[in-house]
Amino acid sequence: MISCIESIINYFNICWTVMYNNLRNQWIWGFTYGAENWNGRLAMLAFMIIFIFEFFTSEPIILLLGF
């Protein structure tokens, strides 16, 4: 029978394997873990660029685009 400590260790080993798997950052076409990572990174980058742009110009970017 698996003890509580062994089950916790197994859980963290699984989490470690999923988080630090080399395939997560590899660029493979389709719905993969790597694609999800890159999508999140690019979304955060775009959000920060828009935030900084609006902060320094004091105008919403939607008005500057003509909408």
PyMOL Python script that loads the backbone (N, CA, C, O; Angstrom):
from pymol import cmd

cmd.read_pdbstr("""\
ATOM      1  N   MET A   1       0.835  -1.175   0.000  1.00  0.00           N
ATOM      2  CA  MET A   1       0.000   0.000   0.000  1.00  0.00           C
ATOM      3  C   MET A   1       0.886   1.247   0.000  1.00  0.00           C
ATOM      4  O   MET A   1       1.899   1.297   0.697  1.00  0.00           O
ATOM      5  N   ILE A   2       0.498   2.241  -0.780  1.00  0.00           N
ATOM      6  CA  ILE A   2       1.285   3.470  -0.897  1.00  0.00           C
ATOM      7  C   ILE A   2       0.948   4.394   0.265  1.00  0.00           C
ATOM      8  O   ILE A   2      -0.217   4.655   0.564  1.00  0.00           O
ATOM      9  N   SER A   3       2.001   4.878   0.909  1.00  0.00           N
ATOM     10  CA  SER A   3       1.775   5.796   2.023  1.00  0.00           C
ATOM     11  C   SER A   3       1.475   7.196   1.493  1.00  0.00           C
ATOM     12  O   SER A   3       1.610   7.472   0.301  1.00  0.00           O
ATOM     13  N   CYS A   4       1.076   8.047   2.388  1.00  0.00           N
ATOM     14  CA  CYS A   4       0.737   9.428   2.027  1.00  0.00           C
ATOM     15  C   CYS A   4       1.959  10.159   1.474  1.00  0.00           C
ATOM     16  O   CYS A   4       1.853  10.895   0.494  1.00  0.00           O
ATOM     17  N   ILE A   5       3.106   9.959   2.094  1.00  0.00           N
ATOM     18  CA  ILE A   5       4.330  10.630   1.655  1.00  0.00           C
ATOM     19  C   ILE A   5       4.739  10.155   0.267  1.00  0.00           C
ATOM     20  O   ILE A   5       5.150  10.962  -0.567  1.00  0.00           O
ATOM     21  N   GLU A   6       4.630   8.854   0.012  1.00  0.00           N
ATOM     22  CA  GLU A   6       4.971   8.336  -1.312  1.00  0.00           C
ATOM     23  C   GLU A   6       4.036   8.885  -2.380  1.00  0.00           C
ATOM     24  O   GLU A   6       4.479   9.177  -3.490  1.00  0.00           O
ATOM     25  N   SER A   7       2.765   9.030  -2.070  1.00  0.00           N
ATOM     26  CA  SER A   7       1.829   9.568  -3.055  1.00  0.00           C
ATOM     27  C   SER A   7       2.114  11.041  -3.335  1.00  0.00           C
ATOM     28  O   SER A   7       1.966  11.494  -4.470  1.00  0.00           O
ATOM     29  N   ILE A   8       2.521  11.792  -2.313  1.00  0.00           N
ATOM     30  CA  ILE A   8       2.888  13.195  -2.518  1.00  0.00           C
ATOM     31  C   ILE A   8       4.138  13.288  -3.379  1.00  0.00           C
ATOM     32  O   ILE A   8       4.203  14.124  -4.280  1.00  0.00           O
ATOM     33  N   ILE A   9       5.132  12.445  -3.118  1.00  0.00           N
ATOM     34  CA  ILE A   9       6.358  12.440  -3.919  1.00  0.00           C
ATOM     35  C   ILE A   9       6.042  12.080  -5.365  1.00  0.00           C
ATOM     36  O   ILE A   9       6.569  12.706  -6.285  1.00  0.00           O
ATOM     37  N   ASN A  10       5.187  11.079  -5.579  1.00  0.00           N
ATOM     38  CA  ASN A  10       4.796  10.711  -6.941  1.00  0.00           C
ATOM     39  C   ASN A  10       4.077  11.855  -7.639  1.00  0.00           C
ATOM     40  O   ASN A  10       4.293  12.088  -8.828  1.00  0.00           O
ATOM     41  N   TYR A  11       3.224  12.571  -6.916  1.00  0.00           N
ATOM     42  CA  TYR A  11       2.502  13.704  -7.494  1.00  0.00           C
ATOM     43  C   TYR A  11       3.480  14.775  -7.963  1.00  0.00           C
ATOM     44  O   TYR A  11       3.348  15.285  -9.075  1.00  0.00           O
ATOM     45  N   PHE A  12       4.468  15.124  -7.125  1.00  0.00           N
ATOM     46  CA  PHE A  12       5.422  16.154  -7.503  1.00  0.00           C
ATOM     47  C   PHE A  12       6.346  15.687  -8.621  1.00  0.00           C
ATOM     48  O   PHE A  12       6.784  16.503  -9.432  1.00  0.00           O
ATOM     49  N   ASN A  13       6.652  14.399  -8.683  1.00  0.00           N
ATOM     50  CA  ASN A  13       7.440  13.890  -9.801  1.00  0.00           C
ATOM     51  C   ASN A  13       6.676  14.022 -11.107  1.00  0.00           C
ATOM     52  O   ASN A  13       7.261  14.364 -12.135  1.00  0.00           O
ATOM     53  N   ILE A  14       5.377  13.757 -11.080  1.00  0.00           N
ATOM     54  CA  ILE A  14       4.556  13.915 -12.283  1.00  0.00           C
ATOM     55  C   ILE A  14       4.485  15.384 -12.677  1.00  0.00           C
ATOM     56  O   ILE A  14       4.623  15.711 -13.856  1.00  0.00           O
ATOM     57  N   CYS A  15       4.271  16.277 -11.708  1.00  0.00           N
ATOM     58  CA  CYS A  15       4.220  17.709 -11.999  1.00  0.00           C
ATOM     59  C   CYS A  15       5.546  18.191 -12.569  1.00  0.00           C
ATOM     60  O   CYS A  15       5.560  18.972 -13.521  1.00  0.00           O
ATOM     61  N   TRP A  16       6.650  17.743 -12.007  1.00  0.00           N
ATOM     62  CA  TRP A  16       7.976  18.125 -12.488  1.00  0.00           C
ATOM     63  C   TRP A  16       8.165  17.671 -13.929  1.00  0.00           C
ATOM     64  O   TRP A  16       8.685  18.423 -14.754  1.00  0.00           O
ATOM     65  N   THR A  17       7.747  16.451 -14.236  1.00  0.00           N
ATOM     66  CA  THR A  17       7.889  15.920 -15.589  1.00  0.00           C
ATOM     67  C   THR A  17       7.058  16.726 -16.575  1.00  0.00           C
ATOM     68  O   THR A  17       7.522  17.015 -17.678  1.00  0.00           O
ATOM     69  N   VAL A  18       5.848  17.090 -16.202  1.00  0.00           N
ATOM     70  CA  VAL A  18       4.981  17.852 -17.106  1.00  0.00           C
ATOM     71  C   VAL A  18       5.505  19.268 -17.286  1.00  0.00           C
ATOM     72  O   VAL A  18       5.507  19.784 -18.404  1.00  0.00           O
ATOM     73  N   MET A  19       5.952  19.910 -16.200  1.00  0.00           N
ATOM     74  CA  MET A  19       6.391  21.298 -16.284  1.00  0.00           C
ATOM     75  C   MET A  19       7.699  21.459 -17.040  1.00  0.00           C
ATOM     76  O   MET A  19       7.860  22.414 -17.799  1.00  0.00           O
ATOM     77  N   TYR A  20       8.627  20.548 -16.846  1.00  0.00           N
ATOM     78  CA  TYR A  20       9.955  20.730 -17.409  1.00  0.00           C
ATOM     79  C   TYR A  20      10.256  19.748 -18.526  1.00  0.00           C
ATOM     80  O   TYR A  20      11.414  19.401 -18.760  1.00  0.00           O
ATOM     81  N   ASN A  21       9.245  19.312 -19.195  1.00  0.00           N
ATOM     82  CA  ASN A  21       9.414  18.443 -20.348  1.00  0.00           C
ATOM     83  C   ASN A  21       9.962  19.277 -21.507  1.00  0.00           C
ATOM     84  O   ASN A  21       9.491  20.390 -21.744  1.00  0.00           O
ATOM     85  N   ASN A  22      10.943  18.753 -22.222  1.00  0.00           N
ATOM     86  CA  ASN A  22      11.547  19.494 -23.326  1.00  0.00           C
ATOM     87  C   ASN A  22      10.566  19.760 -24.452  1.00  0.00           C
ATOM     88  O   ASN A  22      10.761  20.707 -25.214  1.00  0.00           O
ATOM     89  N   LEU A  23       9.527  18.963 -24.584  1.00  0.00           N
ATOM     90  CA  LEU A  23       8.559  19.174 -25.651  1.00  0.00           C
ATOM     91  C   LEU A  23       7.685  20.396 -25.403  1.00  0.00           C
ATOM     92  O   LEU A  23       7.015  20.865 -26.324  1.00  0.00           O
ATOM     93  N   ARG A  24       7.675  20.919 -24.190  1.00  0.00           N
ATOM     94  CA  ARG A  24       6.821  22.064 -23.883  1.00  0.00           C
ATOM     95  C   ARG A  24       7.256  23.311 -24.619  1.00  0.00           C
ATOM     96  O   ARG A  24       6.405  24.118 -24.992  1.00  0.00           O
ATOM     97  N   ASN A  25       8.529  23.501 -24.841  1.00  0.00           N
ATOM     98  CA  ASN A  25       9.020  24.699 -25.511  1.00  0.00           C
ATOM     99  C   ASN A  25       9.381  24.456 -26.968  1.00  0.00           C
ATOM    100  O   ASN A  25       9.794  25.381 -27.667  1.00  0.00           O
ATOM    101  N   GLN A  26       9.234  23.250 -27.421  1.00  0.00           N
ATOM    102  CA  GLN A  26       9.552  22.928 -28.802  1.00  0.00           C
ATOM    103  C   GLN A  26       8.407  23.378 -29.699  1.00  0.00           C
ATOM    104  O   GLN A  26       7.237  23.225 -29.348  1.00  0.00           O
ATOM    105  N   TRP A  27       8.752  23.937 -30.869  1.00  0.00           N
ATOM    106  CA  TRP A  27       7.731  24.436 -31.778  1.00  0.00           C
ATOM    107  C   TRP A  27       7.242  23.296 -32.660  1.00  0.00           C
ATOM    108  O   TRP A  27       7.923  22.881 -33.597  1.00  0.00           O
ATOM    109  N   ILE A  28       6.043  22.793 -32.344  1.00  0.00           N
ATOM    110  CA  ILE A  28       5.391  21.746 -33.118  1.00  0.00           C
ATOM    111  C   ILE A  28       4.039  22.296 -33.534  1.00  0.00           C
ATOM    112  O   ILE A  28       3.326  22.870 -32.711  1.00  0.00           O
ATOM    113  N   TRP A  29       3.674  22.128 -34.805  1.00  0.00           N
ATOM    114  CA  TRP A  29       2.421  22.676 -35.305  1.00  0.00           C
ATOM    115  C   TRP A  29       1.226  21.941 -34.704  1.00  0.00           C
ATOM    116  O   TRP A  29       1.248  20.717 -34.584  1.00  0.00           O
ATOM    117  N   GLY A  30       0.189  22.678 -34.329  1.00  0.00           N
ATOM    118  CA  GLY A  30      -1.036  22.082 -33.808  1.00  0.00           C
ATOM    119  C   GLY A  30      -1.280  22.458 -32.361  1.00  0.00           C
ATOM    120  O   GLY A  30      -0.599  23.316 -31.801  1.00  0.00           O
ATOM    121  N   PHE A  31      -2.257  21.805 -31.770  1.00  0.00           N
ATOM    122  CA  PHE A  31      -2.629  22.068 -30.378  1.00  0.00           C
ATOM    123  C   PHE A  31      -1.748  21.231 -29.457  1.00  0.00           C
ATOM    124  O   PHE A  31      -2.092  20.102 -29.107  1.00  0.00           O
ATOM    125  N   THR A  32      -0.612  21.795 -29.071  1.00  0.00           N
ATOM    126  CA  THR A  32       0.335  21.096 -28.216  1.00  0.00           C
ATOM    127  C   THR A  32       0.629  21.956 -26.991  1.00  0.00           C
ATOM    128  O   THR A  32       0.202  23.108 -26.907  1.00  0.00           O
ATOM    129  N   TYR A  33       1.369  21.375 -26.038  1.00  0.00           N
ATOM    130  CA  TYR A  33       1.767  22.139 -24.854  1.00  0.00           C
ATOM    131  C   TYR A  33       2.645  23.319 -25.243  1.00  0.00           C
ATOM    132  O   TYR A  33       2.519  24.403 -24.673  1.00  0.00           O
ATOM    133  N   GLY A  34       3.533  23.115 -26.206  1.00  0.00           N
ATOM    134  CA  GLY A  34       4.409  24.194 -26.641  1.00  0.00           C
ATOM    135  C   GLY A  34       3.634  25.340 -27.259  1.00  0.00           C
ATOM    136  O   GLY A  34       3.943  26.506 -27.015  1.00  0.00           O
ATOM    137  N   ALA A  35       2.622  25.012 -28.062  1.00  0.00           N
ATOM    138  CA  ALA A  35       1.800  26.051 -28.682  1.00  0.00           C
ATOM    139  C   ALA A  35       1.056  26.851 -27.621  1.00  0.00           C
ATOM    140  O   ALA A  35       0.922  28.069 -27.736  1.00  0.00           O
ATOM    141  N   GLU A  36       0.581  26.180 -26.608  1.00  0.00           N
ATOM    142  CA  GLU A  36      -0.129  26.865 -25.521  1.00  0.00           C
ATOM    143  C   GLU A  36       0.822  27.794 -24.766  1.00  0.00           C
ATOM    144  O   GLU A  36       0.436  28.901 -24.389  1.00  0.00           O
ATOM    145  N   ASN A  37       2.051  27.356 -24.545  1.00  0.00           N
ATOM    146  CA  ASN A  37       3.049  28.217 -23.890  1.00  0.00           C
ATOM    147  C   ASN A  37       3.334  29.456 -24.723  1.00  0.00           C
ATOM    148  O   ASN A  37       3.315  30.573 -24.207  1.00  0.00           O
ATOM    149  N   TRP A  38       3.599  29.261 -26.010  1.00  0.00           N
ATOM    150  CA  TRP A  38       3.919  30.395 -26.880  1.00  0.00           C
ATOM    151  C   TRP A  38       2.735  31.344 -27.012  1.00  0.00           C
ATOM    152  O   TRP A  38       2.922  32.560 -27.059  1.00  0.00           O
ATOM    153  N   ASN A  39       1.525  30.808 -27.072  1.00  0.00           N
ATOM    154  CA  ASN A  39       0.338  31.651 -27.141  1.00  0.00           C
ATOM    155  C   ASN A  39       0.238  32.532 -25.897  1.00  0.00           C
ATOM    156  O   ASN A  39      -0.043  33.725 -26.007  1.00  0.00           O
ATOM    157  N   GLY A  40       0.461  31.968 -24.739  1.00  0.00           N
ATOM    158  CA  GLY A  40       0.419  32.743 -23.501  1.00  0.00           C
ATOM    159  C   GLY A  40       1.513  33.790 -23.431  1.00  0.00           C
ATOM    160  O   GLY A  40       1.273  34.914 -22.992  1.00  0.00           O
ATOM    161  N   ARG A  41       2.700  33.431 -23.857  1.00  0.00           N
ATOM    162  CA  ARG A  41       3.825  34.378 -23.829  1.00  0.00           C
ATOM    163  C   ARG A  41       3.573  35.558 -24.756  1.00  0.00           C
ATOM    164  O   ARG A  41       3.811  36.707 -24.384  1.00  0.00           O
ATOM    165  N   LEU A  42       3.089  35.274 -25.968  1.00  0.00           N
ATOM    166  CA  LEU A  42       2.822  36.351 -26.918  1.00  0.00           C
ATOM    167  C   LEU A  42       1.663  37.227 -26.451  1.00  0.00           C
ATOM    168  O   LEU A  42       1.677  38.438 -26.671  1.00  0.00           O
ATOM    169  N   ALA A  43       0.663  36.630 -25.813  1.00  0.00           N
ATOM    170  CA  ALA A  43      -0.455  37.417 -25.284  1.00  0.00           C
ATOM    171  C   ALA A  43       0.024  38.348 -24.172  1.00  0.00           C
ATOM    172  O   ALA A  43      -0.390  39.506 -24.118  1.00  0.00           O
ATOM    173  N   MET A  44       0.889  37.857 -23.285  1.00  0.00           N
ATOM    174  CA  MET A  44       1.423  38.706 -22.215  1.00  0.00           C
ATOM    175  C   MET A  44       2.273  39.833 -22.789  1.00  0.00           C
ATOM    176  O   MET A  44       2.209  40.967 -22.312  1.00  0.00           O
ATOM    177  N   LEU A  45       3.066  39.526 -23.806  1.00  0.00           N
ATOM    178  CA  LEU A  45       3.901  40.543 -24.439  1.00  0.00           C
ATOM    179  C   LEU A  45       3.037  41.617 -25.092  1.00  0.00           C
ATOM    180  O   LEU A  45       3.304  42.807 -24.929  1.00  0.00           O
ATOM    181  N   ALA A  46       2.005  41.209 -25.829  1.00  0.00           N
ATOM    182  CA  ALA A  46       1.109  42.170 -26.476  1.00  0.00           C
ATOM    183  C   ALA A  46       0.396  43.030 -25.438  1.00  0.00           C
ATOM    184  O   ALA A  46       0.259  44.239 -25.621  1.00  0.00           O
ATOM    185  N   PHE A  47      -0.057  42.414 -24.353  1.00  0.00           N
ATOM    186  CA  PHE A  47      -0.734  43.171 -23.300  1.00  0.00           C
ATOM    187  C   PHE A  47       0.195  44.223 -22.711  1.00  0.00           C
ATOM    188  O   PHE A  47      -0.223  45.362 -22.501  1.00  0.00           O
ATOM    189  N   MET A  48       1.441  43.866 -22.442  1.00  0.00           N
ATOM    190  CA  MET A  48       2.382  44.823 -21.857  1.00  0.00           C
ATOM    191  C   MET A  48       2.714  45.948 -22.831  1.00  0.00           C
ATOM    192  O   MET A  48       2.836  47.102 -22.420  1.00  0.00           O
ATOM    193  N   ILE A  49       2.861  45.631 -24.113  1.00  0.00           N
ATOM    194  CA  ILE A  49       3.144  46.670 -25.111  1.00  0.00           C
ATOM    195  C   ILE A  49       1.984  47.654 -25.187  1.00  0.00           C
ATOM    196  O   ILE A  49       2.200  48.866 -25.202  1.00  0.00           O
ATOM    197  N   ILE A  50       0.751  47.142 -25.233  1.00  0.00           N
ATOM    198  CA  ILE A  50      -0.423  48.019 -25.284  1.00  0.00           C
ATOM    199  C   ILE A  50      -0.533  48.839 -24.002  1.00  0.00           C
ATOM    200  O   ILE A  50      -0.837  50.030 -24.057  1.00  0.00           O
ATOM    201  N   PHE A  51      -0.289  48.218 -22.853  1.00  0.00           N
ATOM    202  CA  PHE A  51      -0.366  48.931 -21.576  1.00  0.00           C
ATOM    203  C   PHE A  51       0.650  50.069 -21.522  1.00  0.00           C
ATOM    204  O   PHE A  51       0.304  51.187 -21.139  1.00  0.00           O
ATOM    205  N   ILE A  52       1.885  49.801 -21.898  1.00  0.00           N
ATOM    206  CA  ILE A  52       2.936  50.829 -21.872  1.00  0.00           C
ATOM    207  C   ILE A  52       2.625  51.937 -22.870  1.00  0.00           C
ATOM    208  O   ILE A  52       2.808  53.117 -22.571  1.00  0.00           O
ATOM    209  N   PHE A  53       2.151  51.555 -24.063  1.00  0.00           N
ATOM    210  CA  PHE A  53       1.811  52.542 -25.082  1.00  0.00           C
ATOM    211  C   PHE A  53       0.703  53.468 -24.590  1.00  0.00           C
ATOM    212  O   PHE A  53       0.803  54.686 -24.743  1.00  0.00           O
ATOM    213  N   GLU A  54      -0.353  52.904 -24.000  1.00  0.00           N
ATOM    214  CA  GLU A  54      -1.453  53.720 -23.497  1.00  0.00           C
ATOM    215  C   GLU A  54      -1.027  54.562 -22.298  1.00  0.00           C
ATOM    216  O   GLU A  54      -1.525  55.672 -22.114  1.00  0.00           O
ATOM    217  N   PHE A  55      -0.121  54.048 -21.493  1.00  0.00           N
ATOM    218  CA  PHE A  55       0.351  54.800 -20.330  1.00  0.00           C
ATOM    219  C   PHE A  55       1.098  56.057 -20.760  1.00  0.00           C
ATOM    220  O   PHE A  55       0.885  57.128 -20.191  1.00  0.00           O
ATOM    221  N   PHE A  56       1.969  55.938 -21.756  1.00  0.00           N
ATOM    222  CA  PHE A  56       2.776  57.081 -22.166  1.00  0.00           C
ATOM    223  C   PHE A  56       2.040  58.040 -23.090  1.00  0.00           C
ATOM    224  O   PHE A  56       2.358  59.229 -23.100  1.00  0.00           O
ATOM    225  N   THR A  57       1.070  57.572 -23.866  1.00  0.00           N
ATOM    226  CA  THR A  57       0.335  58.467 -24.764  1.00  0.00           C
ATOM    227  C   THR A  57      -0.942  59.009 -24.131  1.00  0.00           C
ATOM    228  O   THR A  57      -1.509  59.972 -24.646  1.00  0.00           O
ATOM    229  N   SER A  58      -1.409  58.426 -23.038  1.00  0.00           N
ATOM    230  CA  SER A  58      -2.635  58.818 -22.333  1.00  0.00           C
ATOM    231  C   SER A  58      -3.870  58.747 -23.223  1.00  0.00           C
ATOM    232  O   SER A  58      -4.848  59.455 -22.980  1.00  0.00           O
ATOM    233  N   GLU A  59      -3.838  57.911 -24.241  1.00  0.00           N
ATOM    234  CA  GLU A  59      -4.999  57.699 -25.104  1.00  0.00           C
ATOM    235  C   GLU A  59      -5.192  56.209 -25.319  1.00  0.00           C
ATOM    236  O   GLU A  59      -4.223  55.456 -25.419  1.00  0.00           O
ATOM    237  N   PRO A  60      -6.454  55.785 -25.390  1.00  0.00           N
ATOM    238  CA  PRO A  60      -6.697  54.366 -25.661  1.00  0.00           C
ATOM    239  C   PRO A  60      -6.233  53.990 -27.063  1.00  0.00           C
ATOM    240  O   PRO A  60      -6.385  54.769 -28.004  1.00  0.00           O
ATOM    241  N   ILE A  61      -5.679  52.818 -27.194  1.00  0.00           N
ATOM    242  CA  ILE A  61      -5.161  52.384 -28.487  1.00  0.00           C
ATOM    243  C   ILE A  61      -6.290  52.204 -29.501  1.00  0.00           C
ATOM    244  O   ILE A  61      -6.058  52.297 -30.707  1.00  0.00           O
ATOM    245  N   ILE A  62      -7.489  51.952 -29.031  1.00  0.00           N
ATOM    246  CA  ILE A  62      -8.631  51.763 -29.932  1.00  0.00           C
ATOM    247  C   ILE A  62      -8.941  53.058 -30.688  1.00  0.00           C
ATOM    248  O   ILE A  62      -9.343  53.014 -31.850  1.00  0.00           O
ATOM    249  N   LEU A  63      -8.755  54.212 -30.033  1.00  0.00           N
ATOM    250  CA  LEU A  63      -8.973  55.488 -30.711  1.00  0.00           C
ATOM    251  C   LEU A  63      -7.876  55.764 -31.731  1.00  0.00           C
ATOM    252  O   LEU A  63      -8.146  56.312 -32.799  1.00  0.00           O
ATOM    253  N   LEU A  64      -6.667  55.396 -31.416  1.00  0.00           N
ATOM    254  CA  LEU A  64      -5.562  55.621 -32.348  1.00  0.00           C
ATOM    255  C   LEU A  64      -5.673  54.742 -33.591  1.00  0.00           C
ATOM    256  O   LEU A  64      -5.166  55.095 -34.656  1.00  0.00           O
ATOM    257  N   LEU A  65      -6.342  53.591 -33.448  1.00  0.00           N
ATOM    258  CA  LEU A  65      -6.544  52.708 -34.600  1.00  0.00           C
ATOM    259  C   LEU A  65      -7.739  53.136 -35.442  1.00  0.00           C
ATOM    260  O   LEU A  65      -7.924  52.625 -36.546  1.00  0.00           O
ATOM    261  N   GLY A  66      -8.548  54.056 -34.947  1.00  0.00           N
ATOM    262  CA  GLY A  66      -9.664  54.588 -35.722  1.00  0.00           C
ATOM    263  C   GLY A  66     -10.985  53.894 -35.494  1.00  0.00           C
ATOM    264  O   GLY A  66     -11.882  54.010 -36.330  1.00  0.00           O
ATOM    265  N   PHE A  67     -11.141  53.186 -34.413  1.00  0.00           N
ATOM    266  CA  PHE A  67     -12.419  52.512 -34.133  1.00  0.00           C
ATOM    267  C   PHE A  67     -13.288  53.357 -33.247  1.00  0.00           C
ATOM    268  O   PHE A  67     -14.400  52.954 -32.906  1.00  0.00           O
TER     269      PHE A  67
END
""", "prot")
cmd.dss("prot")
cmd.show_as("cartoon", "prot")
cmd.util.cbc("prot")
cmd.orient("prot")
